[in-house]
């Protein structure tokens, strides 16, 4: 399936108010940067989606940056897959991802090639921290 801009706008408006969808796989759909930006905006208010797979698409640095910024506000996403984009993320998007992950406490899986070593290390540390927080949440819920 080829994902057009019209599809992206429709999906983004639906995602903003979605309360049921937990997994969204849009891998290898030729999804473009503008659609990723729209999805990122919708995900700021989405509280149900746990897995977003945008691997093997054509999302450029601006789309990656928008998705990274979304992580500052989203509290439901557990997994974000962005590997194998046509273009590299770019240093600015990677740094935004690093900054967002310092505030995000829910994302426990991330795929994507981060070339900037300090950004990659910071994201890895944040993922490790979030996994530990998730483990503690599960343990606390079992004790109740």
N, C-alpha and C positions, 0 to 999 in steps of 0.2 A: 504494500500500500504506500502511496506517496501522500504525504501529509501536506496539504496546502495551507496558505495563510487563513483562508476561510475556516478550515477545520480547526486551526489553532485558536482563532478568536472564539469560536463556538465552544471548544473544549475548555478554554480558560474561564469563560463566564460560568460554565457548569461546575468547574472545579471549585470556584470561589464559594459556592453554596452547598457543595457536596457533603453528605453526611454518611454515605454508605461505602463508597469505593475505597478499598484499602491498598490495592496494587494497580499501578498503571505502567504498562510496558509499551513504549513507543520506540523501541530500538529498531534501527535500520529502516526508518520511514522517510528519510530525506528531510527530516525536520530542520527548519531554518532558525537562524538567530532570533528573528522577530517573534516567532512562535514560542521559543524558549523564554524570551522576556515576558510575554503575556502569561505563560504558565507560571513563571516565578512570581509575578504580581498576584495571581490568583492563589498561589500556595501560601502567601502571607496570612491569609485568613482561613485557609483550609485546616480543619482539625481532625480529619479522619484518614487521609492518605498516609500510608506507612512506607511504601516502596515506590520510587519514581525511577524508571529505567529509560534513559535517553541515549544509550550507547549507540555507536556507529551511525551518527548523524552529521549534520553540517552546521553545528552550533559554533559560532565564532566567539571571540573573547568577550564581546558585550553581553551575549547570552549567558556565558559562564559566570560573568560578574553579577548579572541580575539573579541568577540561581544562588550564587554565594551570598548575596545580600539578603535573599529570602530566608536563609538559614538563621539569621538574627531574630526573626519573628516567629517562624514556624515551630510548633511544639509537638507535632505528631510524626514527622518524617523520621524513620529509622534508617532508611537506606536510600542513597542517591548514587545512581550509576551514570557516569559521564565519559567512560573510556572510549577510545577510538573515534574521536571527532576528526573531521577532515582537517581542521586547523588546530594548532597548539593553543592552549588556554591563554597564554600571554602573562607577563609578569604582574600587571595590574590586577587581573582577575585572580591570579594565584594569591596575591597579597590580601585581596578582599576575602577570599576563602579562608585564609589563615585568621584574619580578624574576626570573621563571622563565627568560626569554630570556637573561638575563645568564649563566646557568649552562648552558643548552642549546647544544650545538655541532653539532646535526644538522639542525634545521628550516631549510629554505631557501625555503619558500613558505608564506605565511599570507594568508588572506582573512578580513576581518571589519572592521567599522567601529569604530575606536578613537577616541572623541571627545576624550579627554584628550590634549592635544598633547605633553606630556613623555613620556607612556607610548607614544604612537604613534611618536615620534622614536626612543625607546630600542629599541622592537621593530624598527623599520626598520634601525637601526644593527646590531642583533644578526643580522638576516637577511643583511645585507651581509657581516658578518664570517663567518657560517656558509657563505655561498656561496664566499667566498675560501678557507676551510678545506677545503671540498669540492673545489674546483679543485686545491688543493695535494695532497689525498689521491689524486685521479685522476692527477695528474702523477707523483707518487711511485710509484704502482702501474704506470704505463707504463714507468718507468725500470728497474723490477726485472725 
